[in-house]
């Protein structure tokens, strides 16, 4: 289906990156999985299922034998949430942009068809008010959101005269087995199966999609996108409902306290573009289906 198409993937050993590499191979594409400074040579929480081994790139010499790709999907992002507000901001900009100057220089000189940058709905916040669309001017409040927005502005400016379009995807929460320990599904797994106590932010909602669906839309952004920004955030679901469905499907009891961590802040409402990136081969999973799949993968690894 994607034969004769070449994709370069940065952050290839991250959770989204390694699944994107595997999916592209499944679809018949040629893939160059790249690992830049700050990423492990192998995924930490899942197996790397693709047949093409990740390529460690530390300097311009490591790029010498890499052919110019048709498409670039940029997942690379390094952060440390243990740092103070300003230190975290500087850390992310340094490790995710400044230290990669040799890579941006190289990419600027190659002739690719499209550069897809993976961003986050965290570039928006309650300061935006009302309905948020891809045309809304972001008003982030977290250092992560500010750094992500800065990266977007940097990439737009740096590749302005490159001859290839830059597309930014604002992702909502991505549900997956082997996700980061702060993600809701991982926390629910630990609470149900390891009796770890967690807080459920039941006074709020979240926009959540399953990893398979997100990956297919990311690939479609490289292939068919016709605008610069897309929000991937389907209708919100109550966090309390997600927890309740998890208990119901797992047959286990959560060790949880239900709280409203920020009652004065309204959850952002998004006008999602995910239908614009859906095609006939795009996968989809309901809330129940994603919970079942994540639980099954957890039980399989035990």
Secondary structure, DSSP 4 states (H G I P E B T S, - for coil): --TT-EEEEESTTSHHHHHHHHHHHHTT-EEEEEE-TTS-SS-SSS---SSSPPEE--SGGGGTTPPPPSEEEE------TTS-HHHHHHHHHHHHTGGGHHHHHHHHTS--SEEEEEEEGGG--GGG-SEE-TTSPP---SHHHHHHHHHHHHHHHHTTTSSSEEEEEEE-EEE-TT--TTSHHHHHHHHHHH---EEEETT-EE-EEEHHHHHHHHHHHHHH--SSEEEE--S-EEHHHHHHHHHHHHT----EEEE-TTTTSPPPEE---GGGG--TT-----HHHHHHHHHHHHHHH-
